[in-house]
Amino acid sequence: MVVAGCGQKPEPTPAAGGAPSTAPAASAGAKTYKIAISQIVEHPSLDATRQGFLAALKDAGITEGTNLKVDFNNAQGDQPNNLSIAQKIASADYDLVLGIATPSAQAIVQQVKKAPVLFAAVTDPVAAKIVPNMDKPGGNVSGASDTNPMAVAQLMDFVAANMPKIKTVGLVINEGEPNAVIMAKNAEDSLSKHGIKLVKAPVTNTSEVKQAAQSLVGRADAFLITLDNTVVSGVDGIIQVANDKKMPFFSSDRDTVEKGAFATVGFKYYDHGYQVGQMAVDILKNGKKPADMKVTVPDKMDLILNLKAAKAEGIEVTDAMKNAVKDKQNNIIQ
């Protein structure tokens, strides 16, 4: 597992003889791979996951435009479109299929039965019925979860320990996303241990996100979002309200912190995608079966702070807050 929040690209997968591959031009008769990717929506975390995935393939000598054909599909947050994409992929022949985010992975798993399937950016693959078991997924499916339940607890512990004026946290959430519901429950349980209340503002699409954030003003002392694709896609609206009203904003992913939230406990999604890409290389080049590949979770996480966002949100960043960050060079964003 790569170091959470690491600013460097993971090391290339070694080729035979120990030297990194450099994606040579396809020779006559060389294998050309066909991969389909289904992504529920485009936003920084999911895009970085896809970029990391393709980078891992390239580092192993599987390069788009040379010996790799990629069929990329964006559902644009629309569930009927998401299902239609999965059905289209299932009707064609691919060497491997990748589902990015819980809704896309669910649809792909339901439809694609012949090709190897990997997933990424999925909060709880067992609860979402993507795999029956994390250690022995079985069937044609494996991948990487993008959350460790302890991440939410650690973030809420940080809030309670360092920001005693926060008594109520407002959560903008699309409860139609199973991943968001699971993480919301984890957050609520963690906050309740500190006597902090969670208040929800539900949305059904991205256009409602800013209005939902505005509805929490006066009812909450801070904002929180989970790995909720609908909400993350409209996060600019929450950042604007947080800055205007001087309310701390906590997220569940690094990309949103880089964009303008104050803090999270997390990692780089590029690295997450790279890890899944390495699994794909094992399947394509080494004949590994998804059934035998353990589903992984982030196990090296860190607190990530954005000092510029803190100033915009009226937060006084103390030495104690900074000292809670392990890798200060990479995870204290100036």
C-alpha positions as CSV (number, residue, x, y, z in Angstrom):
1,M,0.0,0.0,0.0
2,V,1.4,3.4,-0.9
3,V,2.0,6.0,1.7
4,A,-1.2,8.1,2.2
5,G,-1.0,11.5,0.7
6,C,2.4,10.8,-0.8
7,G,3.2,13.5,-3.4
8,Q,5.3,11.1,-5.6
9,K,4.1,8.7,-8.2
10,P,4.5,5.0,-7.1
11,E,7.5,3.1,-8.4
12,P,6.9,1.4,-11.8
13,T,6.2,-2.2,-11.9
14,P,9.5,-4.1,-12.7
15,A,9.7,-5.9,-16.0
16,A,11.5,-9.2,-16.5
17,G,15.1,-8.8,-15.3
18,G,14.2,-6.2,-12.7
19,A,14.2,-3.0,-14.9
20,P,11.1,-0.8,-15.2
21,S,9.1,-1.2,-18.4
22,T,9.0,1.8,-20.8
23,A,6.0,0.9,-22.9
24,P,7.6,-0.2,-26.1
25,A,5.9,0.1,-29.5
26,A,3.7,-2.9,-30.3
27,S,5.4,-5.4,-32.5
28,A,3.8,-7.6,-35.1
29,G,1.7,-10.2,-33.4
30,A,2.1,-8.6,-30.0
31,K,-1.0,-8.7,-27.7
32,T,-3.3,-5.7,-27.9
33,Y,-5.5,-5.3,-24.8
34,K,-9.0,-4.0,-24.7
35,I,-10.3,-2.5,-21.4
36,A,-13.6,-0.9,-20.6
37,I,-14.0,1.7,-17.9
38,S,-17.3,2.8,-16.4
39,Q,-17.2,5.9,-14.2
40,I,-20.3,7.3,-12.5
41,V,-19.3,11.0,-12.9
42,E,-16.2,13.1,-13.5
43,H,-14.7,14.9,-10.5
44,P,-11.1,15.2,-9.3
45,S,-10.9,12.1,-7.1
46,L,-12.5,9.7,-9.6
47,D,-10.5,11.3,-12.5
48,A,-7.3,10.9,-10.5
49,T,-8.2,7.2,-9.8
50,R,-8.5,6.6,-13.5
51,Q,-5.3,8.4,-14.3
52,G,-3.4,6.4,-11.7
53,F,-4.9,3.1,-13.0
54,L,-3.8,3.9,-16.6
55,A,-0.3,5.0,-15.4
56,A,0.3,1.7,-13.7
57,L,-0.6,-0.1,-17.0
58,K,1.7,2.2,-18.9
59,D,4.6,1.6,-16.5
60,A,4.1,-2.1,-17.1
61,G,4.3,-1.7,-20.9
62,I,0.5,-1.5,-21.6
63,T,0.1,1.8,-23.2
64,E,-3.1,3.5,-24.6
65,G,-2.6,4.1,-28.3
66,T,0.1,1.5,-28.7
67,N,-1.0,-1.9,-27.3
68,L,-4.1,-0.8,-25.3
69,K,-7.5,0.3,-26.4
70,V,-9.6,2.0,-23.7
71,D,-13.4,2.3,-23.9
72,F,-14.1,5.1,-21.3
73,N,-17.7,5.7,-20.3
74,N,-19.0,8.5,-18.1
75,A,-22.5,8.1,-16.7
76,Q,-22.7,11.8,-15.8
77,G,-24.3,10.8,-12.5
78,D,-27.4,9.4,-14.2
79,Q,-28.4,5.9,-13.0
80,P,-30.3,4.8,-16.1
81,N,-27.3,5.8,-18.2
82,N,-25.0,3.9,-15.7
83,L,-27.0,0.7,-16.2
84,S,-27.0,1.2,-20.0
85,I,-23.3,1.6,-20.0
86,A,-22.9,-1.7,-18.0
87,Q,-25.2,-3.5,-20.4
88,K,-23.2,-2.2,-23.4
89,I,-19.9,-3.3,-21.9
90,A,-21.4,-6.8,-21.1
91,S,-22.4,-7.3,-24.7
92,A,-18.8,-6.8,-26.0
93,D,-15.5,-8.6,-25.5
94,Y,-12.9,-7.0,-23.2
95,D,-9.8,-8.3,-21.5
96,L,-10.8,-6.5,-18.4
97,V,-13.4,-4.1,-17.1
98,L,-13.0,-1.4,-14.4
99,G,-15.8,0.2,-12.4
100,I,-15.0,3.5,-10.7
101,A,-17.2,4.4,-7.8
102,T,-19.9,2.3,-6.1
103,P,-22.8,2.8,-8.5
104,S,-20.7,2.0,-11.6
105,A,-19.1,-1.0,-9.9
106,Q,-22.5,-2.4,-8.8
107,A,-23.9,-2.1,-12.4
108,I,-20.8,-3.7,-13.9
109,V,-20.8,-6.6,-11.5
110,Q,-24.5,-7.3,-12.2
111,Q,-24.0,-7.3,-15.9
112,V,-20.5,-8.5,-16.7
113,K,-20.0,-12.2,-16.0
114,K,-17.3,-13.3,-18.5
115,A,-14.5,-10.7,-18.3
116,P,-12.3,-10.0,-15.2
117,V,-13.8,-7.1,-13.3
118,L,-11.9,-4.7,-11.0
119,F,-13.4,-1.8,-9.0
120,A,-12.0,1.3,-7.4
121,A,-13.3,4.2,-5.3
122,V,-15.8,2.0,-3.6
123,T,-16.5,2.6,0.1
124,D,-17.9,-0.8,1.3
125,P,-17.8,-3.4,-1.5
126,V,-19.4,-6.1,0.8
127,A,-22.3,-3.9,1.9
128,A,-22.8,-2.8,-1.7
129,K,-22.9,-6.5,-2.7
130,I,-20.1,-6.1,-5.1
131,V,-18.1,-8.9,-3.5
132,P,-19.2,-11.3,-0.8
133,N,-15.9,-11.3,1.1
134,M,-12.9,-8.9,1.2
135,D,-10.3,-11.6,1.7
136,K,-11.7,-14.1,-0.8
137,P,-13.9,-12.2,-3.2
138,G,-14.5,-15.2,-5.5
139,G,-16.1,-15.0,-8.9
140,N,-14.6,-12.6,-11.5
141,V,-14.5,-9.5,-9.3
142,S,-11.9,-7.8,-7.0
143,G,-10.5,-4.4,-6.5
144,A,-9.7,-1.7,-3.9
145,S,-11.9,0.0,-1.4
146,D,-11.1,3.7,-1.0
147,T,-12.0,4.0,2.7
148,N,-11.0,2.7,6.1
149,P,-13.7,3.1,8.7
150,M,-11.1,4.4,11.0
151,A,-10.5,7.4,8.7
152,V,-13.9,9.0,9.6
153,A,-13.4,8.3,13.3
154,Q,-9.9,9.9,13.2
155,L,-11.3,13.0,11.5
156,M,-14.1,13.3,14.0
157,D,-11.7,12.8,16.9
158,F,-9.6,15.7,15.5
159,V,-12.6,17.9,15.3
160,A,-13.6,17.2,18.9
161,A,-10.1,17.6,20.3
162,N,-9.2,20.8,18.5
163,M,-12.4,22.7,17.8
164,P,-14.5,22.6,21.0
165,K,-16.9,25.3,19.7
166,I,-18.3,22.8,17.2
167,K,-21.4,21.2,18.7
168,T,-23.3,20.4,15.5
169,V,-21.9,19.2,12.1
170,G,-24.0,19.6,9.0
171,L,-23.7,16.9,6.4
172,V,-24.8,17.4,2.7
173,I,-25.6,14.0,1.4
174,N,-27.2,12.1,-1.4
175,E,-28.8,9.2,0.5
176,G,-29.3,7.4,-2.8
177,E,-25.6,6.5,-2.8
178,P,-24.9,3.5,-0.5
179,N,-21.3,4.6,0.1
180,A,-22.5,8.0,1.4
181,V,-25.0,6.4,3.8
182,I,-22.4,4.0,5.2
183,M,-19.9,6.8,5.9
184,A,-22.6,9.1,7.3
185,K,-23.4,6.4,9.9
186,N,-19.8,6.1,10.8
187,A,-19.5,9.8,11.2
188,E,-22.6,10.1,13.3
189,D,-21.5,7.3,15.6
190,S,-18.0,8.9,16.0
191,L,-19.4,12.3,16.6
192,S,-22.0,11.1,19.2
193,K,-19.1,9.7,21.3
194,H,-18.0,13.3,21.7
195,G,-21.4,14.8,22.3
196,I,-21.5,16.3,18.8
197,K,-24.7,16.2,16.8
198,L,-24.9,15.4,13.0
199,V,-27.6,17.2,11.0
200,K,-28.3,16.1,7.4
201,A,-29.2,18.2,4.4
202,P,-30.3,15.7,1.6
203,V,-29.8,16.3,-2.1
204,T,-30.7,14.2,-5.1
205,N,-28.5,15.9,-7.7
206,T,-25.5,18.1,-7.9
207,S,-27.4,21.3,-8.7
208,E,-29.0,21.1,-5.2
209,V,-25.7,21.0,-3.3
210,K,-25.1,24.7,-2.7
211,Q,-28.8,25.3,-1.6
212,A,-28.4,22.3,0.8
213,A,-25.3,23.9,2.3
214,Q,-27.1,27.2,2.7
215,S,-29.9,25.4,4.5
216,L,-27.4,24.3,7.2
217,V,-26.3,27.8,8.0
218,G,-27.6,28.6,11.5
219,R,-28.3,24.9,12.1
220,A,-24.7,23.6,12.1
221,D,-21.3,24.9,13.2
222,A,-19.4,23.2,10.5
223,F,-19.8,21.3,7.2
224,L,-18.9,17.7,6.4
225,I,-19.1,15.6,3.3
226,T,-18.4,11.9,2.7
227,L,-17.2,10.1,-0.4
228,D,-20.5,11.1,-2.0
229,N,-20.1,11.5,-5.8
230,T,-23.1,13.7,-6.2
231,V,-22.0,16.1,-3.5
232,V,-18.3,16.1,-4.4
233,S,-19.3,17.1,-8.0
234,G,-20.9,20.2,-6.6
235,V,-18.5,21.0,-3.8
236,D,-17.6,24.5,-5.1
237,G,-21.0,25.6,-3.7
238,I,-20.2,24.3,-0.2
239,I,-16.7,26.0,-0.3
240,Q,-18.4,29.3,-1.2
241,V,-20.9,29.1,1.6
242,A,-18.2,27.9,4.1
243,N,-16.0,30.9,3.2
244,D,-18.9,33.4,3.2
245,K,-20.2,32.2,6.6
246,K,-16.8,31.4,8.1
247,M,-17.8,27.8,8.8
248,P,-15.1,25.0,9.0
249,F,-15.5,22.5,6.2
250,F,-14.3,18.9,6.5
251,S,-14.2,16.4,3.7
252,S,-13.5,12.7,3.2
253,D,-11.0,13.0,0.4
254,R,-7.7,14.9,-0.2
255,D,-8.8,16.4,-3.6
256,T,-11.6,18.4,-1.9
257,V,-9.1,19.6,0.7
258,E,-6.8,20.8,-2.0
259,K,-9.8,22.5,-3.6
260,G,-10.9,24.4,-0.5
261,A,-12.0,22.2,2.4
262,F,-10.0,22.6,5.6
263,A,-9.2,19.0,6.6
264,T,-9.5,15.3,6.0
265,V,-7.9,12.0,6.9
266,G,-7.0,10.4,3.6
267,F,-4.6,9.7,0.8
268,K,-4.1,10.5,-2.9
269,Y,-6.6,8.9,-5.3
270,Y,-4.0,8.7,-8.0
271,D,-2.1,6.3,-5.8
272,H,-5.3,4.4,-5.1
273,G,-5.9,4.0,-8.8
274,Y,-2.3,3.0,-9.4
275,Q,-2.7,0.2,-7.0
276,V,-5.8,-1.1,-8.8
277,G,-3.8,-0.7,-12.1
278,Q,-1.1,-3.0,-10.7
279,M,-3.8,-5.6,-10.0
280,A,-4.9,-5.2,-13.6
281,V,-1.3,-5.9,-14.8
282,D,-1.3,-9.1,-12.7
283,I,-4.5,-10.2,-14.4
284,L,-3.5,-9.3,-17.9
285,K,0.2,-10.3,-17.9
286,N,0.4,-12.9,-15.2
287,G,-2.9,-14.7,-15.5
288,K,-4.0,-14.0,-12.0
289,K,-7.7,-14.5,-11.2
290,P,-9.8,-11.8,-9.4
291,A,-11.3,-14.5,-7.3
292,D,-7.9,-15.0,-5.7
293,M,-7.0,-11.3,-5.2
294,K,-7.7,-9.8,-1.8
295,V,-9.7,-6.6,-1.8
296,T,-7.5,-3.9,-0.3
297,V,-8.2,-0.9,1.8
298,P,-6.0,2.2,2.6
299,D,-3.9,1.3,5.7
300,K,-1.5,4.3,5.8
301,M,-3.5,7.4,6.2
302,D,-2.7,10.9,7.5
303,L,-4.4,14.1,8.5
304,I,-4.3,16.6,5.7
305,L,-4.8,20.4,6.4
306,N,-5.3,23.3,4.0
307,L,-4.0,26.5,5.7
308,K,-5.3,28.8,3.0
309,A,-8.8,27.3,3.4
310,A,-8.5,27.6,7.1
311,K,-8.0,31.4,6.8
312,A,-10.9,31.7,4.4
313,E,-13.1,29.8,6.8
314,G,-12.1,31.8,9.9
315,I,-10.1,28.9,11.5
316,E,-7.2,29.6,13.7
317,V,-4.7,26.8,13.0
318,T,-2.9,25.9,16.2
319,D,0.4,24.1,16.7
320,A,-1.6,21.1,18.1
321,M,-3.5,20.8,14.8
322,K,-0.3,20.9,12.8
323,N,1.4,18.4,15.1
324,A,-1.4,15.9,14.4
325,V,-0.1,15.7,10.8
326,K,2.5,13.0,10.3
327,D,3.9,14.0,7.0
328,K,3.9,17.8,7.4
329,Q,5.8,18.4,4.1
330,N,3.2,16.8,1.9
331,N,0.0,17.0,4.0
332,I,0.0,20.6,5.3
333,I,-1.1,22.5,2.2
334,Q,-0.1,26.1,2.1
